[in-house]
Amino acid sequence: MSRFQLPNKGYIRQDDNKYAAAFQSLEDAINRVSDQGNIDPTGAQVAAPAPVSNISVVESGGIHDIQIADQSPAYRGVRYHAEYSQTPDFQNSHTIDLGTSQNHRANLGPGKYYWRASSSYPSSDTSAHVYHGGATPQAVGSGTYSGPPMQQRQGFSGQYRSSSTPPIRQ
């Protein structure tokens, strides 16, 4: 991650040590806050975290109990995501945002579902997916699906802003 560096510190230091010390304090504070929030103070995107270690899902009576294990080094603010689908290719998957939790129970009713997990930071892409069952996803559950069919997956289809300039409100 980049560090914030105040330009012209050498010139400021030659001109006035008190100003240089004040500016150094501001630079240090900005970098400490960015470290604690896992954000890049220069506005660059943060790299995705390493993939989670494992996802384990058990089912009984249509209730799926999800457990994500993550032994990878991570920064504060890491978030976990579990996705399920009726097909092993995850063409029409649905995401459960677990936040900082690594456990969740979902009542999906009868049917077989495939599961995968990932993690992300607030300002990063998601990590690579890890599948329940390993490289070849393994279905969890039993019985015939009940209820309406899974709707098509939706996601943000707009464009994210890359500018730090706030929008003008009318």
C-alpha positions, 0 to 999 in steps of 0.5 A: 500500500502506498504511503502519503508523503507531503511534497516539499518537506525538505524545503519546508524544513530549511525554511522553518523547523516548526512548520516541518514538524507540524506537517510531519505530524499530519503526514504521520496521522494520515498514514496511521488512519489509512493503516487502521482503515486499510485504505490507500491515502493516495486513492489507489485501489487496495489489493484483494486479500488472500483466498480464505482457507476453507468453506464447510457447509452442513445441511439438515432440514433445509437449513445450511450451516456455513463456516468459513475458515481463514488462516491467511494474513489480513488487515483490519476490515476484511469481509467475508462472502458466501455464495450458493447456486443450484449448479456447480458452475455458479451461473446464477449464484446468490451472495450472502454478505457475512461482514466480519462474521465467518459463520452463518445459517441460511434456511434454503429449504429442500434441494441441493446447493453448491457453495463457495466463499471469498473475502474482500476489503471495503476498497478492493476486489474480492479474493479468489473463490474457495469451493465447498468440496475443494476444486470440484464443488460438492453439493450440500442438501437433499430433496427436491427444490421447493418455492420459486426458482432462483431469480437471475443474479443482480449486481451493480451495473453502473460505473464506479467513480474514480474521482475524489470530488464529491457530486454536485447536489442541486 
